[in-house]
Amino acid sequence: MTDRIEPYVWKIAGVVILGMTMSILDTTIVNVALDTLSRDLNSTIAQIQWVATGYLLALAAVIPLTGWAARRFGAKHVYLASIGLFTLGSALCGLAGSTTSLILFRVLQGVGGGMIMPVAQMIMAEVAGPKRMGRVMGVVVMPAMLAPILGPVVGGLILQNLHWSWIFFVNVPIGVVAAFLGWRMLPESDLGEAGKLDWLGLVLLATSMPLIVYGLSEIATKESFTAPTVIWPILGGLLLTIVFGWHALRTERPLLDVRLYANKIFAAASLTTFGLGAALFGAMILVPLYYQQVRGESVIVTGLLVGPQGLGMLLVAPWIARMTDRFGGGRVAFVGVSVLTLSSLPLAFIGAQTSIVFISLVLLVRGVGIGLSFIPTTTVAFAALRTDQLSDATPQMNVLQRVGGAIGTAVLAVVLQQASAGAHTTAELAGAFGTAYWWALGICAASLIPVLVLLRAEGPKAKKPTPEVEEAEEFVEPLGA
């Protein structure tokens, strides 16, 4: 029996990647347009930032519902409905004539966008199976890693040449194509019985996650970790999360099955995902800001200069499946996080005249570390579970990654703001970025702790390649050529 990946598996992967890329890119594209939106809609930055925050709150509220919906209606139908809502929301956002209407339509867009990623992962995890998970998921998760890099470039091109509404209109034809291909090509799924909807769990999670994200997003505008609008939402969200955990352990079919964390491999991989989300997305705000504020580069040039990090991920991606199968995901992830941490050290000494070529080489190495971290962790987490557990696992992994990213972004934004408050020269401003990078280095180093737990939980791994790994080389070599 062979574990060769049939062509139809890659066709399905292409369909879900199209939808995932559309939804993930939209998040980073809109971030570069906030200043333009503020001017055109006559709003303050504090008001217009709700265009981004409202979308994130909708994502956080709807992701926990994904597992039950996929079991109740089928992953394919939920995926198509999500694409439809996201596309409709995109069209309405492009037509919005006020800040209020734009925020409301962004919430609608977020309701659709929140389910696209976890449902796509469910579909691919079920289609690929445990033995082929590494090769398939290595391709499927690439949009999530590349979006923070490609988003600023695409957003800059649109803003420079077209009206801001095209940031949203560009999603419409892509969404139509993704929906049509999904309807024609995606298979029906069997993720187990849905059972009754856990209404209490839904209320708790739909309240707790947005409260936490709201509190974190407020840090950027209040510039303080202790502002009431920061502290109380976060504390309230954490309290409701604890209440949900207590409720879920006493409910036969909770909205999210927290019992999955009894699986040591999944628990360790989840913590690793949280840490990597903070390390990756937190540090990603520093590079573009440095190029724009210290070096005076345009949005488009900045996006291109961030590109080497994406190139590093692409260079290593074709080989990760082979390394994961041979050495184990924990070992590969440990190497990846170590590379990510060490490559963050030179950025802590960044100055106003630091060679752009040198920075680009550092970002290239960081990209290698990111690729070696994310893909093996995701692969190991899903491979350690049964098929009927995937509908609970994928939303939880997505929530942890997004909350980790929000925490990392908020922390580094405040550190940078406070460090640069007294900067009067370019050199002093560059020093503020160096201070922020020391914090980023600390976040990366802290991510090593859950990776070590994952390494121990996974146990020994044979170094001899398995038959499927040998077959994977036939797939890997053309990609690496």
C-alpha positions in Angstrom: 0.0 0.0 0.0 1.4 3.4 -1.0 1.1 6.7 0.8 1.7 8.7 -2.4 -0.4 11.8 -2.5 -3.0 11.6 -5.3 -3.5 14.6 -7.6 -7.0 15.2 -6.3 -5.6 15.9 -2.8 -3.4 18.7 -4.3 -6.4 20.0 -6.2 -8.4 20.2 -3.0 -5.5 21.9 -1.3 -5.4 24.5 -4.1 -9.1 25.2 -3.6 -8.9 25.8 0.2 -5.6 27.8 -0.1 -7.4 30.2 -2.4 -10.0 31.0 0.2 -7.5 31.1 3.0 -5.1 33.4 1.2 -8.0 35.8 0.5 -9.1 36.1 4.1 -5.7 36.2 5.7 -4.3 38.8 3.2 -7.2 41.1 3.8 -6.3 41.5 7.5 -2.8 42.8 6.7 -3.8 44.8 3.7 -6.3 46.8 5.6 -3.8 47.6 8.3 -1.7 49.7 5.9 -4.8 51.6 4.7 -5.9 53.0 8.1 -4.2 56.4 7.6 -5.9 56.7 4.1 -9.3 55.7 5.5 -8.9 58.2 8.4 -8.4 61.0 5.9 -11.1 60.0 3.4 -13.8 59.3 6.0 -13.0 62.3 8.2 -12.3 60.1 11.3 -9.6 60.1 13.9 -7.1 57.2 14.1 -8.8 56.1 17.4 -12.1 55.8 15.5 -10.9 54.2 12.3 -8.8 51.6 14.1 -12.2 49.9 14.8 -12.1 48.9 11.1 -9.3 46.5 12.2 -10.4 45.8 15.7 -14.1 45.1 14.7 -12.8 42.5 12.2 -10.6 40.8 14.9 -13.5 40.8 17.4 -15.7 39.1 14.9 -13.0 36.5 14.2 -12.5 35.8 17.9 -16.3 35.4 18.4 -17.0 33.0 15.6 -14.0 30.7 15.5 -15.1 28.6 18.6 -18.4 27.9 16.8 -16.6 26.4 13.8 -16.2 22.8 15.2 -19.9 22.3 16.0 -21.0 23.9 12.7 -18.7 21.7 10.7 -20.0 18.6 12.4 -23.6 19.7 12.1 -23.7 21.0 8.5 -20.5 19.4 7.0 -17.1 21.1 6.6 -17.7 21.7 2.9 -21.0 23.6 3.4 -19.6 25.7 6.3 -16.6 26.6 4.1 -18.8 27.7 1.2 -21.0 29.7 3.6 -17.9 31.4 5.1 -16.6 32.3 1.7 -20.0 33.7 0.7 -20.2 35.9 3.9 -16.7 37.1 3.5 -17.2 38.0 -0.2 -20.5 39.8 0.6 -18.9 41.7 3.4 -16.0 42.7 1.2 -18.4 44.1 -1.5 -20.3 46.1 1.2 -17.1 47.4 2.7 -16.0 48.7 -0.7 -19.4 50.5 -1.0 -19.3 52.0 2.5 -19.6 55.8 2.7 -19.0 56.3 6.4 -16.8 55.0 9.2 -19.8 53.4 11.0 -21.0 51.5 8.0 -17.5 50.3 7.2 -17.0 49.0 10.7 -20.3 47.1 10.6 -19.5 45.6 7.2 -16.1 44.6 8.5 -17.7 42.7 11.3 -19.8 40.8 8.8 -16.7 40.1 6.8 -15.0 38.8 10.0 -17.9 36.4 10.7 -17.2 34.8 7.4 -13.4 35.1 7.5 -13.1 33.6 11.0 -14.3 30.2 9.9 -12.4 29.9 6.6 -9.0 29.0 8.1 -10.0 26.3 10.7 -12.5 24.7 8.3 -9.9 24.6 5.5 -7.5 22.9 7.9 -10.2 20.4 8.9 -10.8 19.5 5.3 -7.2 19.0 4.5 -6.4 17.1 7.7 -9.2 14.6 6.9 -8.3 14.3 3.2 -4.6 13.9 3.8 -4.7 11.4 6.8 -2.0 11.2 9.5 0.8 9.7 7.3 0.6 12.3 4.6 -0.1 15.2 7.0 3.4 16.7 6.9 3.5 17.1 3.1 0.0 18.5 2.7 -0.1 20.8 5.7 3.3 22.1 4.8 1.7 23.6 1.7 -1.7 24.5 3.3 -0.2 26.7 6.2 2.0 28.8 3.9 -0.7 31.5 3.3 -0.9 32.1 7.1 2.9 32.7 7.2 3.2 34.7 4.0 0.2 37.0 4.6 2.0 39.4 7.0 4.7 39.8 4.3 2.6 40.1 1.1 -0.2 42.2 2.6 1.8 45.4 2.9 3.0 45.1 -0.7 -0.4 44.4 -2.1 -2.0 47.1 0.0 0.6 49.6 -1.0 0.1 48.9 -4.7 -3.6 49.3 -4.4 -3.5 52.5 -2.4 -0.9 54.1 -4.7 -2.8 53.4 -7.9 -6.5 52.9 -7.0 -9.2 54.1 -4.6 -9.1 52.5 -1.1 -12.4 50.7 -1.9 -10.4 48.3 -4.1 -8.8 46.8 -1.0 -12.1 45.2 -0.5 -13.4 44.9 -4.1 -10.4 42.8 -5.0 -11.8 40.0 -2.8 -15.1 39.7 -4.7 -13.9 37.9 -7.9 -11.5 35.8 -5.9 -14.4 34.9 -3.5 -16.7 33.9 -6.4 -14.0 31.7 -8.0 -13.2 30.1 -4.6 -16.9 29.4 -3.9 -17.4 27.9 -7.3 -14.4 25.6 -7.1 -15.3 24.6 -3.6 -18.8 23.7 -4.6 -17.5 21.6 -7.5 -14.4 20.0 -6.0 -14.5 19.8 -2.1 -15.6 16.4 -0.7 -18.3 15.8 1.8 -16.9 15.2 5.3 -17.7 13.0 8.3 -16.4 14.7 11.4 -18.7 12.9 13.8 -22.0 13.7 15.5 -22.6 17.3 16.2 -25.0 16.8 19.1 -26.9 19.8 20.6 -25.4 23.2 20.4 -23.7 24.1 23.7 -25.4 27.5 24.1 -23.9 28.3 27.4 -20.4 27.5 26.0 -21.2 29.7 23.0 -22.2 32.6 25.1 -19.1 32.3 27.3 -16.6 31.9 24.4 -18.3 34.5 22.1 -17.9 37.0 25.0 -14.6 36.0 26.5 -12.5 35.9 23.3 -13.6 39.3 22.0 -13.1 40.9 25.4 -9.5 39.7 25.5 -8.8 40.8 21.9 -10.5 44.2 22.6 -8.4 44.8 25.7 -5.3 43.9 23.8 -6.2 46.2 20.9 -6.8 49.1 23.3 -3.2 48.9 24.4 -2.2 50.4 21.1 -4.4 53.5 21.5 -4.1 54.0 25.2 -0.3 53.3 25.2 -0.5 51.7 28.6 -1.0 48.2 30.0 -2.9 49.6 33.1 -5.6 51.7 31.4 -9.1 50.6 32.6 -10.2 49.9 29.0 -7.3 47.5 28.8 -7.3 45.8 32.2 -11.0 45.1 32.8 -11.8 43.6 29.4 -8.8 41.3 29.6 -9.5 40.2 33.2 -13.2 39.7 32.3 -12.3 37.7 29.2 -9.9 35.5 31.2 -12.4 34.9 33.9 -15.1 33.9 31.4 -12.5 31.6 29.7 -11.9 29.9 33.1 -15.6 29.5 33.6 -15.9 27.9 30.1 -13.1 25.5 31.0 -15.0 24.4 34.1 -18.2 24.1 32.2 -16.6 22.2 29.3 -15.2 19.5 31.7 -18.7 18.9 33.0 -20.5 18.9 29.7 -20.8 15.8 27.5 -20.4 17.7 24.2 -19.0 21.2 24.9 -18.5 23.7 22.1 -14.8 23.1 22.3 -13.5 19.9 23.9 -10.8 21.0 26.4 -10.2 17.3 27.2 -8.0 17.3 24.1 -5.3 18.8 26.2 -5.0 15.5 28.0 -3.2 14.5 24.9 0.3 15.7 25.8 1.5 16.1 22.2 -1.5 18.3 21.3 -1.3 20.3 24.5 2.4 21.0 23.9 1.9 21.8 20.3 -0.9 24.2 21.2 1.3 26.1 23.7 4.0 26.2 21.0 1.5 27.7 18.5 0.6 30.4 21.1 4.2 31.3 21.6 5.0 31.3 17.9 2.0 33.5 17.2 3.3 36.1 19.7 6.9 35.8 18.4 6.1 36.0 14.7 3.2 38.5 14.5 4.5 40.7 17.3 7.9 41.2 15.7 6.4 41.6 12.2 5.1 45.1 13.2 8.6 46.3 13.9 10.3 45.7 10.5 7.9 47.7 8.4 7.8 50.6 10.9 11.6 50.7 11.1 11.9 51.0 7.3 9.2 53.7 7.1 10.0 55.8 10.2 13.8 55.5 10.4 14.8 54.9 6.8 12.0 56.9 5.2 10.9 54.1 2.7 7.6 54.0 1.0 4.9 51.4 1.7 5.7 49.4 -1.4 9.5 49.5 -0.9 9.0 48.5 2.7 6.9 45.5 1.7 9.6 44.4 -0.7 12.3 44.8 1.9 10.3 42.6 4.3 10.2 40.0 1.5 13.4 38.1 2.4 11.6 36.6 5.5 9.0 35.1 3.2 11.7 33.8 0.9 13.4 32.1 3.8 10.1 30.3 4.6 9.7 29.2 0.9 13.2 27.9 0.7 12.9 25.6 3.6 9.2 24.6 3.1 9.9 21.7 0.6 12.1 19.9 3.0 10.1 20.2 6.2 7.9 17.2 5.6 11.0 14.9 5.2 12.7 16.3 8.3 9.5 16.1 10.4 8.9 12.4 9.4 12.6 11.5 10.0 13.4 13.4 13.2 10.0 14.2 14.7 8.1 17.5 14.7 9.3 18.4 18.2 13.0 18.3 17.2 12.5 20.2 14.0 10.4 22.9 15.8 13.1 23.2 18.5 15.7 23.9 15.8 13.3 26.3 14.1 12.6 28.3 17.3 16.3 28.3 18.1 17.2 29.7 14.7 14.4 32.3 15.1 15.7 33.4 18.5 19.4 33.6 17.5 18.5 35.5 14.3 16.6 38.1 16.4 19.7 39.0 18.3 21.4 41.1 15.6 18.2 43.2 15.2 18.5 44.3 18.9 21.6 46.3 17.8 20.0 47.9 14.8 20.9 51.5 14.0 19.9 54.3 11.6 22.7 53.3 9.2 22.6 49.5 9.5 23.2 47.9 6.1 19.9 47.0 4.4 21.6 44.0 2.8 22.6 42.8 6.3 19.0 43.3 7.6 17.7 41.3 4.6 20.1 38.4 5.3 18.9 38.4 9.0 15.3 38.3 7.8 16.1 35.5 5.4 17.4 33.4 8.3 14.4 34.4 10.5 12.2 33.1 7.7 14.0 29.7 7.8 13.4 29.6 11.5 9.7 30.4 11.1 9.2 27.7 8.5 10.9 25.1 10.6 8.7 26.1 13.6 5.1 26.5 12.4 4.7 23.6 9.9 6.1 20.8 12.1 4.1 22.0 15.1 0.8 22.1 13.2 1.6 18.7 11.6 2.4 17.0 14.9 -0.7 18.5 16.6 -3.1 17.2 14.0 -1.4 13.8 13.5 -1.7 13.0 17.2 -5.5 13.2 17.0 -8.4 11.1 15.6 -10.4 12.3 12.7 -13.4 13.0 14.9 -11.3 15.3 17.1 -10.2 17.6 14.3 -13.4 19.7 14.4 -12.5 20.7 18.0 -8.7 20.9 17.5 -8.5 23.3 14.6 -10.6 26.1 16.1 -8.6 25.9 19.3 -5.2 26.1 17.5 -6.5 29.1 15.5 -7.7 30.9 18.6 -4.4 30.3 20.4 -2.4 31.6 17.5 -4.5 34.7 17.1 -4.5 35.6 20.8 -0.8 34.9 20.9 -0.3 37.2 18.0 -2.5 39.9 19.5 -0.5 39.7 22.8 2.9 39.9 21.0 1.7 42.8 18.8 0.3 44.8 21.8 3.4 44.3 24.0 5.8 45.4 21.3 3.7 48.3 20.2 3.6 49.7 23.7 7.3 49.1 24.2 8.2 50.8 20.9 5.8 53.7 21.7 7.3 54.3 25.2 10.9 53.9 24.0 10.4 56.4 21.1 8.5 58.9 23.2 11.6 61.0 23.9 13.4 60.4 20.6 14.4 63.6 18.8 16.8 62.3 16.2 16.9 59.4 13.8 19.6 57.7 15.8 17.5 57.9 18.9 14.5 56.5 17.1 16.5 53.7 15.8 17.6 53.0 19.4 13.9 52.7 20.3 13.5 50.0 17.7 16.6 48.2 19.2 14.9 48.2 22.6 11.7 46.8 21.1 13.8 44.0 19.4 15.2 43.0 22.8 11.7 42.4 23.9 11.0 40.5 20.7 14.1 38.4 21.4 12.7 37.6 24.8 9.4 36.5 23.4 11.2 34.2 20.9 13.3 32.7 23.7 10.2 32.1 25.9 8.7 30.1 23.0 11.5 27.6 23.5 9.8 26.4 26.7 6.6 24.9 25.2 8.8 23.5 22.4 10.9 21.6 24.9 7.6 20.2 26.4 6.6 19.1 22.9 9.9 17.5 22.4 9.6 15.5 25.6 5.9 14.6 24.9 6.7 13.3 21.5 9.3 10.9 22.7 12.1 9.2 20.7 11.8 9.3 16.9 13.5 6.9 14.5 16.1 8.5 12.3 15.6 6.1 9.5 13.3 7.5 6.8 9.9 5.8 6.5 8.7 4.6 3.1 6.4 7.5 2.8 9.3 9.9 3.4 11.2 8.3 0.5 8.2 8.8 -1.7 7.9 12.4 -0.4 11.3 13.1 -1.9 9.9 12.7 -5.3 7.5 15.5 -4.4 10.0 17.6 -2.6 12.9 17.6 -5.1 11.0 19.4 -7.9 9.9 22.1 -5.5 13.4 22.6 -4.2 14.9 22.7 -7.6 
